[in-house]
Amino acid sequence: KKRIAVFISGSGSNMLKLADACEAPAFPAEIVAVMSDKPEATGLTKAAARGIKTLSFPRKAYESKQDHEAAMLDALAEIQPDFICLAGFMRLLSGDFIRAWEGRIINIHPSLLPLFPGLNTHQRAIIAGMKVAGCTVHFVTEGMDEGPVIGQAVVPVLPGDDADALATRILTVEHQLYPAALERLAAGNVWMENGKAVFPGDATSKTTG
Ligand code: GAR
């Protein structure tokens, strides 16, 4: 099984869905650590309750972003994951960090990227008058919420939706998409090459990503 470190900052509902999927004997991945920049993240308690190793790295315990990331990189060197899944990790990783883990970090973002990267994504989709919204799992590259797409899921935007209603609807499809994307990655059925996502056996792979 591929070894997975999950990075969270909050409630960790996506992390729990990944953990659920990993419990299936045939699933090609296992979660070996949940790491957070927020010691108070409720997801850490939920991970620990399932017997998953948890580590927290509060930003203010370190003098610089570089020191903070160095501590996380040291922990990763010890844990030796194959891949890192960002799951509601609300901190932008530096180019140095990302290059060290190039092609081995994936993220979930609650919009149909490249639309609406960054914060307040649901509100911005509503204000733009979108009739559909959704979520994206992608390889992490240096830009925020950029990088080749592994998978997406779509939901309708309904009349009267506020940001919370839309976020809730999108979260239900995040919970299906992220385990499916991780399965594909861990099974070797998608990888990043020359800045593109490669889907072996998929005739369209050369033009997407
Ligand atoms: C999820 O909606 C995730 O897509 C989003 O934060 C939420 C975390 O929820 N991530 C981002 O906005 C990253 N740019 P969770 O902690 O319950 O999984």
Boltz pocket constraint, residues with backbone or C-beta under 6 A from the ligand:
constraints:
  - pocket:
      binder: B
      contacts: [[A, 8], [A, 9], [A, 10], [A, 11], [A, 12], [A, 13], [A, 14], [A, 15], [A, 43], [A, 87], [A, 88], [A, 89], [A, 90], [A, 108], [A, 109], [A, 110], [A, 118], [A, 145], [A, 167], [A, 171], [A, 174]]
      max_distance: 6.0
